[in-house]
Amino acid sequence: MSSFNRRHLLLGLGALPLGACNFQPVYGNGGSGDVIRNRITVAAPDTRLEFEMVARLEDRLGVGGAYSLSYDVTTSTRNVAIDGAENIDRINVIGSLAFTVREAGTGRVVQTGEVSTFTAYATTASPVATASARRDAEDRLAVALADQVVSRLIAGAPGWT
C-alpha cells in the first residue's frame, strides 16, 4: 500500500510561498495585531451609531493608553427600490469613517485613513418595523466600519515606530 497522499502534498506546496515571504501571523508574538492590542484608546462616542462602532473597536482592539484614535463618521441614505405605487421598499445606509491615530504622549500622528461601506434595509407598512430595520442596518454599518478600521490599523501598525 502506498503512503502517498495528495492532500498532504498540496498542503505542503500551498504553505511553501508563505514561508518564502516572511509570513507571520497577525496575532502571533510580535505580529502587528499584537502591537496594537490593548494599546489604543478610542474617542468617546456622541451618537448611537458611534457607540456601536466604539464598542466593536474596543472588543477587537482592547483598551489601552499608548495611542489615541479619533474619528469622524458621516452617514447618508439613498432610496434604491421604489414599487409601482411609488412606495420606497429598500433604503441603503451609506457610511464613511475618517480616522487618525496619535501617540498619546507626543500627539504625533502615526496613521490616518478613511473607510466606507453600506448596508440596506427594507421598509414595511409598519413604522415600528421600519424603524427597527433601520436601527439594525445602522448597527451592521457600525460593525462593518469598525472591522475595516481594525484591518487598516493592523496593516499600518508596523510603521508606527
C-alpha positions as CSV (number, residue, x, y, z in Angstrom):
1,M,0.0,0.0,0.0
2,S,1.3,3.4,-0.9
3,S,1.7,6.1,1.7
4,F,1.5,8.9,-0.9
5,N,-1.3,11.3,0.0
6,R,-2.2,14.1,-2.5
7,R,-3.7,16.3,0.2
8,H,-0.5,16.4,2.2
9,L,1.4,17.3,-0.9
10,L,-1.0,20.1,-1.8
11,L,-1.0,21.5,1.7
12,G,2.8,21.4,1.7
13,L,3.0,23.1,-1.6
14,G,0.4,25.7,-0.5
15,A,2.5,26.6,2.5
16,L,5.7,27.0,0.6
17,P,5.1,30.6,-0.7
18,L,4.1,31.7,2.9
19,G,7.5,30.6,4.2
20,A,9.3,32.4,1.4
21,C,7.7,35.8,2.1
22,N,8.3,36.0,5.8
23,F,4.7,35.2,6.6
24,Q,3.9,36.0,10.2
25,P,0.5,35.6,11.9
26,V,-1.1,38.9,12.7
27,Y,-1.9,37.9,16.3
28,G,1.3,36.0,16.9
29,N,4.1,37.2,19.1
30,G,5.5,40.4,17.5
31,G,2.7,40.5,14.9
32,S,1.1,43.8,14.0
33,G,-2.1,42.7,15.8
34,D,0.0,42.2,18.9
35,V,1.5,45.7,18.6
36,I,-1.9,47.4,18.8
37,R,-3.8,45.0,21.2
38,N,-4.7,46.9,24.4
39,R,-2.7,50.0,23.3
40,I,-5.4,52.2,21.7
41,T,-7.9,54.5,23.4
42,V,-10.8,55.2,21.2
43,A,-12.5,58.6,21.4
44,A,-15.8,58.7,23.3
45,P,-19.0,58.3,21.1
46,D,-21.6,61.0,20.6
47,T,-24.3,59.1,18.7
48,R,-25.9,55.6,18.9
49,L,-24.1,54.6,15.7
50,E,-20.7,55.8,17.1
51,F,-21.5,53.9,20.4
52,E,-21.9,50.7,18.5
53,M,-18.8,51.3,16.4
54,V,-16.6,52.1,19.5
55,A,-17.9,49.0,21.3
56,R,-16.8,46.9,18.3
57,L,-13.4,48.6,18.1
58,E,-12.8,48.1,21.8
59,D,-13.9,44.5,21.5
60,R,-11.4,43.9,18.7
61,L,-8.6,46.1,19.9
62,G,-8.9,46.2,23.7
63,V,-8.4,49.4,25.6
64,G,-5.1,51.0,26.3
65,G,-3.3,54.3,26.5
66,A,-0.2,54.3,24.3
67,Y,-2.2,55.6,21.3
68,S,-5.4,57.5,20.8
69,L,-7.9,57.0,17.9
70,S,-10.1,59.9,16.9
71,Y,-12.7,59.6,14.1
72,D,-15.4,61.4,12.1
73,V,-18.4,59.3,10.9
74,T,-20.7,60.5,8.2
75,T,-23.8,58.7,7.0
76,S,-26.4,59.2,4.3
77,T,-29.3,57.3,2.9
78,R,-30.3,56.5,-0.6
79,N,-33.6,55.1,-1.8
80,V,-32.8,52.1,-4.0
81,A,-36.2,50.3,-4.6
82,I,-39.5,52.0,-5.4
83,D,-42.5,49.9,-6.2
84,G,-45.3,50.7,-8.8
85,A,-47.2,52.7,-6.2
86,E,-44.1,54.9,-5.7
87,N,-43.5,53.5,-2.2
88,I,-39.9,53.2,-1.1
89,D,-39.2,49.5,-0.4
90,R,-35.4,49.4,0.2
91,I,-33.0,52.0,1.6
92,N,-29.2,52.0,1.6
93,V,-27.4,53.4,4.6
94,I,-24.0,54.6,3.4
95,G,-21.3,55.3,6.0
96,S,-17.8,56.8,5.8
97,L,-15.3,57.0,8.7
98,A,-12.1,59.1,8.7
99,F,-9.7,58.2,11.5
100,T,-6.4,59.4,13.0
101,V,-4.2,57.5,15.4
102,R,-1.8,59.6,17.5
103,E,0.8,58.8,20.1
104,A,-0.8,59.6,23.4
105,G,2.3,61.3,24.9
106,T,3.5,63.3,21.9
107,G,0.4,63.7,19.8
108,R,2.5,62.6,16.8
109,V,0.2,61.2,14.0
110,V,1.1,57.6,13.3
111,Q,-1.7,56.7,10.9
112,T,-4.6,58.2,9.2
113,G,-7.2,56.7,6.8
114,E,-10.7,56.5,5.7
115,V,-13.1,53.6,5.2
116,S,-16.6,53.4,3.8
117,T,-19.3,50.8,3.2
118,F,-23.0,50.5,3.2
119,T,-25.9,48.4,4.5
120,A,-29.5,48.3,3.5
121,Y,-32.9,47.6,5.0
122,A,-36.4,47.0,3.7
123,T,-39.3,49.3,4.6
124,T,-42.7,48.0,5.6
125,A,-46.2,49.4,6.2
126,S,-45.4,49.3,9.9
127,P,-43.4,52.3,11.1
128,V,-42.2,50.4,14.1
129,A,-40.8,47.5,12.0
130,T,-39.2,50.0,9.6
131,A,-37.5,51.9,12.5
132,S,-36.3,48.6,13.9
133,A,-34.9,47.6,10.5
134,R,-33.2,51.0,10.2
135,R,-31.5,50.6,13.6
136,D,-30.4,47.1,12.7
137,A,-28.9,48.4,9.4
138,E,-27.1,51.2,11.3
139,D,-25.7,48.6,13.8
140,R,-24.4,46.5,11.0
141,L,-22.9,49.6,9.4
142,A,-21.1,50.4,12.6
143,V,-19.7,46.9,12.9
144,A,-18.5,46.9,9.3
145,L,-16.8,50.3,9.6
146,A,-15.1,49.2,12.8
147,D,-13.9,46.0,11.3
148,Q,-12.4,47.9,8.3
149,V,-10.6,50.3,10.6
150,V,-9.1,47.4,12.6
151,S,-7.9,45.8,9.3
152,R,-6.3,49.1,8.4
153,L,-4.7,49.5,11.8
154,I,-3.3,46.0,11.7
155,A,-1.8,46.7,8.3
156,G,-0.3,50.0,9.3
157,A,0.9,49.2,12.8
158,P,4.4,48.0,11.8
159,G,5.2,51.5,10.6
160,W,4.2,53.3,13.8
161,T,7.6,53.1,15.4
